[in-house]
Amino acid sequence: MQTKLSFILLTVLLLAACGPKAVTPSGTLPPISANTNPAALSGSVAVTISGFAFDPPDLTIKVGTTVTWTNQDSAIHNVKADDNSWGSNDLNKGNTYSFTFTQAGTYPYRCGFHANMKGTITVV
């Protein structure tokens, strides 16, 4: 299953390189779109901050997965758990923030600057 998921993610990355979207830096996984298979992801997952939105806004991951947010907007953003248990410093364009989820649960989050920017990490 892990090999199949890796192959799918590699294929998505290669296809993204041919399209108009920017390719993520070497060593990171491409963002997972909202149409991705709903099975829980593991390892490392990327979320892009672009167009004043988190992409994808909602993820289902396995315990122990690291999520990395990358700001691709010219505006400053940050990532803050709704309960303030984790969060980033301010992220300028190109900056990243990573957090490893070690316990199952549902983790809503937001950008502290822009109230309409919200997302949810579900850890299984």
C-alpha positions, -999 to +999 in steps of 0.1 A: +000+000+000+028+024+009+046+017-024+013+023-043+007+056-025+043+067-032+039+059-069+006+079-071+022+109-053+052+107-076+029+106-106+010+137-093+043+155-088+054+147-124+021+158-139+022+190-118+056+198-133+040+198-168+011+221-158+009+257-148+012+251-111+045+255-093+064+223-084+071+219-047+107+220-036+127+188-040+122+164-011+086+173-004+054+157-015+030+175-037-002+190-022-031+165-020-062+178-038-097+176-024-104+148-049-077+125-035-087+090-023-100+096+013-077+068+027-055+081+055-021+094+044+011+088+063+047+099+063+049+135+051+021+155+036+022+190+020-003+218+023+001+249+001-010+283+012-021+301-019-049+324-030-057+331+007-066+294+012-051+262+025-049+235-003-061+211+006-081+226+035-090+192+050-067+161+054-071+127+069-037+113+080-023+086+102-008+091+136+029+101+132+024+119+100+042+153+095+022+180+077+042+208+061+025+241+052+043+263+026+032+299+020+031+307-017+012+340-013+029+374-012+009+381+019+021+370+054+001+340+068+005+317+098-010+283+108-027+281+143-046+253+159-080+265+170-072+255+206-037+272+203-019+239+211+004+242+181+011+268+154+036+286+133+053+319+135+045+343+107+053+328+073+065+350+045+063+338+009+084+306+006+085+299+043+073+266+057+060+252+090+059+215+099+040+197+126+039+160+134+006+147+147+012+121+174-023+115+187-056+106+169-082+133+169-096+162+149-075+193+147-092+224+132-068+252+123-068+287+108-046+316+097-044+341+125-044+370+100-073+359+078-105+346+094-118+330+062-087+307+060-096+275+078-087+238+076-090+205+095-065+177+101-082+144+111-057+120+126-066+083+127 
